[in-house]
Amino acid sequence: MRVFVALLLSSFCASFASAGAEIIEADVCVFGGTASGVSAACTAARFGHSAVITEFGKHIGGLTSGGLGYTDIGNKAAIGGFARAFYKLLGKHYGKDEAWTFEPHVAEETLRKLLLDAHVPVHFEQRLASVSMAGPRIREITMENGNVFRAKVFIDCTYEGDLMAKAGVKTMVGREANARFGETLNGIRAETPKHQFAVRIDPFHQPGKAASGLLPFIQTLDFGTAGEGDKSVQAYNFRLCLTKNPANKRPIDPPDGYNPKQYELLGRYLAALTAAGQTPSLKQFIKIDMVTPEKTDVNNNGGFSTDFIGANYEYPEGDFAMRAKIWKAHEDYIRGFLTFLTTDTRAPQPMRDELREWGLCKDEFVDTGGWPHAMYIREARRMLSAYVMTEKNCRGVERVTDPVGLGAYNMDSHNCRRVVRDGRVENEGDVQVAVKPYGVSFRSIIPKESECENLLVPVCLSASHIAYGSIRMEPVFMILGQSAATAAHLAMEKSVAVQRVDYPALRARLIEDGQILEWSGNTAASTTPPLLEGIVLDDNAAKRTGEWSPGNLVEARRVGDGYVHDGNEHKGFASLQWQPNIPEAGEYEVIFHFPPNPNRATNVPVSVRIGDVVAKTVMVDERMKGSSVSLGVFALPKGVETSVIVTNRDTNGYVVADGLQLLRKERPAKK
């Protein structure tokens, strides 16, 4: 059996002898060695408190050191305090001011050094067995190996929230109905356009015959009613660090007992794309982001990818054996997925050849054979406290009065289910809606006082499914870890329950320590777009075909509330068409706006059509400096339809669009 699996099952399922068990006492016990846990422990130590970390596995950093090296930011200007200092330390390693992309081992080494400097001990391979309460206070927690941890304040920084659950704190799992918190994006989605099958796929073993049963990886669930809640959880995966460097590359082995028939749905999808005239490419199936010139952070992309949709429902509240089973199933699924793409003839030869160039890194995740030591648990339990963060907070409809950090990423849920709908396979649950930075409530990281008065929960905080999809980013978890430890310090200083910490005092201390608690615009580049002259149309004014996703770098926009991109996939199937109203016939300069980036396409076709005639097509290089390009000056008549069309046909990178501007050109005065 593979080394990684053996280590994992040992970690999850081994029986520990109680001989040699310790009693560890500290002011603050941080449960979980995630990046949030490191932030909390180091903050507590900086206040002069003794702090200790208990960690289930053998590594520090969670996803931050577990493969997610292409940081989900939202807006850098919303990140301060410990989190910002961490990314500056990474930058120092790479010889620059800050590093938001990095290698997993560098992240872990940096976090370990921070703990060492703060004199915070870490106890690895600690499996929680029980929690002893004295009224509404945690007195001590006991591990399966007999170790006992006692503290004045506990901070649960795990992705699962096991400590808060065993302490009797009420939790939520799955998707709430929209009606529960007055939302629009929660529950079952009526339509899921993103990360969807681009063509119709028959779901049955024998096409057209429902009695033959469903193909693997399709769930036998009714679609349900849009807006209603369910127990499904957004999909998990592993974030893979791959390389093409022959000296550092190891093969991605297939799982034990690999059976290509398990991936017949993927094979049919490849064949259907080819039949539709679209040559499948690797980037349609996995998202490859370079964290250094030689290493990647690979993520899910498209209708069938590394997300193991529907396979994680029992994980959040499962016992250790169940979680081990789900963990291994996810690894096997992804290994099988990648094996299929490199061996099945329905994948075009260039696609197979390209994937074969990649391999796991010999110098990453050394003790697990190059496979990440952290599964991406995007969502598990969520606390139900006196204040629940919801879509209203993310949209700015409701502002919190006690912020302890800012969320800034999209309301982002990966798909939750893969079902049959109208005789075809359909993924359901993906949501991507842009937000502006917003405050995260102090009340959302503390339980109700009647449940537990010496516990803070900065990771599995109190939030609805869709709001958690925005908050659940590693920089935010670090921010909230720091804020939780600061609140713990003030609670111990005044000998009060964490719920009774004086918020003005907490706020003042957080600001003093570099936390950003209010959003008034990006100091580096204003989030308010410049006022543009002439006729200005945002990207949302364009008629769309195909899949377009909102951009998540707020400061990059120049027109309106955001910009969109094609996900660098489904080439030839996505377009935008603006139809500006020409108030007066005359000559107009037509300007196309886009945020440039090195991952953009250099050959984006943008056409100006007057009536039925294409007046001009410009190939726009979206990697070029500047945020706009003039398409030319055109004589535009009034009353005749004018269109500006952007497509992603045959483009060689991400196609992005921010908006359109038409400037009336004044005629020279007569002499």
Secondary structure as UniProt FT lines:
FT   HELIX           3..13
FT   TURN            19..20
FT   STRAND          23..31
FT   HELIX           35..46
FT   TURN            47..48
FT   STRAND          51..54
FT   HELIX           62..64
FT   TURN            65..67
FT   HELIX           76..78
FT   HELIX           81..94
FT   HELIX           104..117
FT   TURN            118..119
FT   STRAND          122..123
FT   STRAND          128..134
FT   TURN            135..136
FT   STRAND          137..143
FT   TURN            144..145
FT   STRAND          148..156
FT   HELIX           162..166
FT   TURN            167..168
FT   STRAND          171..172
FT   HELIX           178..181
FT   TURN            194..195
FT   STRAND          204..206
FT   TURN            207..208
FT   STRAND          209..214
FT   TURN            216..217
FT   TURN            226..227
FT   STRAND          242..243
FT   HELIX           246..248
FT   STRAND          249..250
FT   TURN            256..257
FT   HELIX           260..263
FT   HELIX           264..275
FT   TURN            276..277
FT   HELIX           282..284
FT   STRAND          286..290
FT   STRAND          295..300
FT   TURN            309..310
FT   TURN            313..314
FT   TURN            316..317
FT   HELIX           320..343
FT   TURN            345..346
FT   HELIX           349..356
FT   STRAND          359..361
FT   TURN            362..363
FT   HELIX           366..368
FT   TURN            369..370
FT   STRAND          382..383
FT   HELIX           391..394
FT   TURN            395..396
FT   STRAND          403..407
FT   STRAND          411..413
FT   STRAND          417..421
FT   TURN            422..423
FT   STRAND          424..428
FT   STRAND          431..433
FT   STRAND          438..441
FT   HELIX           442..445
FT   TURN            449..451
FT   STRAND          455..456
FT   HELIX           465..471
FT   HELIX           474..494
FT   HELIX           498..500
FT   HELIX           503..512
FT   TURN            513..514
FT   STRAND          535..538
FT   HELIX           539..541
FT   STRAND          543..545
FT   STRAND          549..550
FT   HELIX           554..556
FT   TURN            560..561
FT   STRAND          564..565
FT   TURN            567..568
FT   TURN            571..572
FT   STRAND          575..578
FT   STRAND          586..593
FT   TURN            598..599
FT   STRAND          604..610
FT   TURN            611..612
FT   STRAND          613..620
FT   TURN            622..623
FT   STRAND          628..636
FT   TURN            638..639
FT   STRAND          642..647
FT   TURN            649..650
FT   STRAND          656..657
FT   STRAND          659..664
//
